Structures are given as structure tokens and as C-alpha cells.
Amino acid sequence: MPTPKRVLVLVPFPMDADNLAKRRAQMSAVKLGPDIVFDFRPVAIAPVNYVSQQDMLLADIGMVEAGHQAEAEGYDAVCIDTVSDSGMTALRSVLSIPVIGAGRHAILMALTLGERFSFVSMWDRWRPLYEKTLRELGLEAKCASMRSADLEPNNQSLLAGREEEVFPVLLETARRCVEEDRADVIILGSTTMHEAHAHLAANLPVPVINPGPLTYRLADAAIRLRLTHSKTTYPTPLVPRLDLFAAMGEAARG
């Protein structure tokens, strides 16, 4: 039997085994064959949450530190387990294997399913993350709305124990996107919301994109089709300084 292909999933926060298992649970939403395996790796460097420019800088550094050796470690692709796509572009510049970001690819998938999409998030303070990616893609006009449940998220325990509180609010928020904003597709605003996907998908009249599992399927497709990002867009640095990222990681781990 051929050696399975390997994908590294970079989780954007340090976390223990129990909380990492909640991230890994996203795998149940997509069926992939036995010839591909996914390893989930939490970063050592991260902000408490993603609500400021400093947070985004720390997130980029943490993702690059955690993933810059992925190709040397034998991985065939990398998935970024955050809709912010933190570290994606920098990792593409230092790796030749595919690097798939949850946010960018959720938007592009939404446009294969409809004309306009809405982001449904837990927290309005995540809005700048979506606005940044939309600007980069030049797709602001395709976004019908960004609505939040106005509930502070927990990036460790996710939605566990809060289902009765959170699910109805998210559903009502998504319904307003469809009925008032005329969204054709709903995008979950965070991979931390994956536990709500099945409930929303079963109760809404439009497709609901679950960004994390989408990256796994796209990584599988990229590997099988032998596709990766363009080095004219993401050129290799003339003087790679990956040793600096490694040193920062060692310092963060103490």
C-alpha cells in the first residue's frame, strides 16, 4: 500500500490535549480516504484573541514558527485552522507545498455556490479579519453582510456546554443574513464555530460553509492534482531567516 500523504493542520493557540481534540473533531465533517492523514499542531506563540493589529502580528509569527519546517518534516500540505489565514502568505513564501487558509478559501467557495455571501460570527470584534481578506481579494461587493451573535467566544473549549445558549442566537443571526441581507451562502466566521455547523445547515435554506473541513478537502485535492501556489506571487526570500522564528518558538516554550 502506498505511503499515506500527510497534512499539517496549524491550530492558532497553545492548548492541552483535550482542547486540541475539539479542534480535531472537525475531521468528522469530511470523509477522506485512508491514504491521507492529518496531524494537528498548536502554536507556541499566539495572542489571547484576534482583535488588534498586535494580535495579528503575533498570530502570523506563531503560525510561521509552527509550520516553517513542515516540508522538511515530510508533510505534503499545510492547513491554517483560522479564518484569519494567519501566517498563510508568509508560509507560502518559504514552502513549496500547498498552504490552504480557511478564510480565503471559504470566500472563494461561497462564490461557486451563489452570488453573495454573509459571515456569521460569534463576536463583532472579528469583523476586521473578514474585511482584510475581502480587500485583498477585491470582493467587498460580494459580501452581503457581516453579522455576529454578540457572544464572546472561547478559543479553547469552543461551544461545549453552551449549545442551548449559542445555537438559537446563531441561527437567528444567519436567518437575518438570508432574509434581510439576501445572502445566498453563509460562511461560519471562525473554525471555533464548527460545532454549530450541522444545526445551521439543517435549518437554513442556503448552503453553510464550514471553513476548517473545507481546507482539508482542498488540501487533499491540491495534493492529488499536484497543484500548489505560484512562486511569482509568493517568492522565496533571498535571505531566509527561519532561524529567527525557531528562536522565538524556543523562547515561547520556555
N, C-alpha and C positions, 0 to 999 in steps of 0.2 A: 504493500500500500504506500502511495506517495507520502512524503513528509507533509504534515498539515502546514498551511500558511498561517502566519502569526500576525496579530494586530495588537498594538499597544493602545489602550484607552487611558488618556491622561485625565485624572479626576482633579478638579481645581482647588481642593482644600486638603490639608492634612486631616486624617481621620482614622479611627480604630477599625478593627476587622468587622464589627457589627454594622457600623455605618457604611463601610465600603461595600458590604453585601447588599445594602439597599440600592446602591448605585448599580451593582452588577445585576440586580433584578430586572433592569431594563432589557436584558438579553431575552427574557421570556416573551417579549413583544414581537420578536422577529425570528423566523425559523431559517437557520443556516445549516449547511451540511457538516459532516464530521471532519471535513478536510480543511477547516479553518478554526482557529482558536483565538480567544480574546483574553488578554491579561489587563487587569485594571490596576493602575498605579496612582496613588495620591501624591500630590506635590509636597515638597518640603517648605516652599516659600509661597505665601499667599496672604491676601488681605482678609479681614474678618468678613467683609462682603464687598460687592462691586457697586459702589455708589459715588466714587470720586475719581479724578484723574490719577491721584496717587495709587488708589486701589488697582486701577487698570495697569499701571506700570508694574506694580508688584506681581500682578497676575501674569503678565507677559513674561517677566523674568522667571517666575516659578515654573511655568509651562516649558520654557526653553530649557531650563536646567533639568527638568524631569525627563524631557524627551529627546535631547540633542544626540544621545548615544543610541537611539532606537535602531537605526540602520546597522550600526556596528554590532549591536546585540542580536541581530538576525531577524528583526521584525520586517514585515512586508508592507505595513501601512501603520499610520497613527490616526486616532480619532481624538478630537478635542471635546471633552464632556462638559461643555458650557456653551450657551447660546451667545456669549460674548465673543467667542472664537479667539480667546486669549492665546497669544503665542503662535497662532497659526501661520501668519505670514513670515515671522522670523524662522520658525521651524522649516518652512518650505525653502528658505534660503540656504539652510545648512544640511538638508536632507534631500535625497533624490527619490525616496519612496513617497507614495501619496500621503498627504496630510489633510484630513477631512474635518472641517469646522461645522458645528451643529447649527449655528445661526445662519450663515451664508447659504448653506445647502437647504435649510428649511425654506428660506425665502424663494430660492430658485425652484424647488419642488412645488411650492404653492402656485407658482406661475405656470406649471404644467397642468394644474388641476382646475384653475379658474383665472379670472381676470384681476380680482382684487382680494387682498387678504387682510386679516387683523391679527395682532398679537394680543393674547390673553395672558396676563401675568399675575403674580401674587402681589406685587409691590410696584407702585408708580415710580419709585426711585430707580427702577431698572430701565426706564424709558430711554435714557441716553445711549444705552448699549444697542438698542434697535435702531435708533436714529443714526448712529455712526455707521453701521453696516449698510443701511439703506442709502446713505450718502455715498459710500464707497462704490456701491453697485449702480447708483443713479436711478434708483427705483422708488423714490419717495412717493411719486404719484400713484403707484400701485398699492400702497398701504392704505386701506380704508380707515383704520383706526388702531389705537393702542389703548386698551382698557385694562385696568387692574382690579383685583378683588380687595385691595387696600388691607391686606393681611401680611404682617411681617413674616418672612419665610425663615425656615430653619434649614441651613445647608448641610446639617449632619443627620438629623432624624427624618428629614423631608416631611411628608404629610402624615406619618404614622401617628395614630391616635387622634387625629384632627379631621378625619374624613367627614363626620357629620357636620362639622362647622364649615369646612372649606368647600366641599363638593357642590352644595347648593349655590353658594356665592359665585363660584367659578362658572357654573352652568348659567346662572342668570346674567353674568357679565358677558359670556360668549353669545348668549341669545341676543343681547343688545347689539353686539357687533354685527350679527346677521340681519336682524330686523330693522335696526335704526341706521347702521352704517353701511349696509348692503355688502358685507363681506361674503365672498364666495368660498373662502377657505379660512380656517382658524389655525394659527400656529401657537403652540404652547410656548410661553415666554422664557421657560427655563427647563433644563433637564431635571431639576429637582422636583418638577411637577409631574413627572411621568406616571405616578400612581393614580392621577386623576384622568389619564387619557381614555381608558376604557369607558368610564362613566360619561365623559363628554361626548365621545364618538357615538355612543349608543343613544344619546338624547338630543343630538343636533342634526339638522337637515343638510349639513355641509361637511366636507372632509375636515378632519382634525389631524394635524401633523404633530407627531411625537418626535422631537428633534434628535434625541440620543439614538434610538434604534434606527432611524434613518441613516445616520452616519455609519452604522455597522454594515447595513446593506450596501451603501455606496462604496465603502472600503472593499467589501467583497467583490463588487462589480469592477472597481478600478484594478484590483489585483488580477482578476480573470481576464480582463480586456487589455492588460499590460499598459495602462494609462497612468500618467502622473502629471503633476503641474509643470508648467512651462518655465524653463530656466531663463528665458528672456524677460519674464515678468518677475521671477523670484531668483535673481542671480546669486551665485555663490560668492560670499565675501572674499575680497582679495587677501585679507589677513584674518582668518577665523580666530576668534579669541574665546573658544569654548572652554578653555581652562578657567576663565574668569567666572563663568556660570557654574562650573563644577566647584570652584572655591566657595561661591556664595551658598551653594547647596550644602557643602560640608559645614559651613558656619551655622546655617539654619538648623541643621540636625544636632548641633552642639557637640 
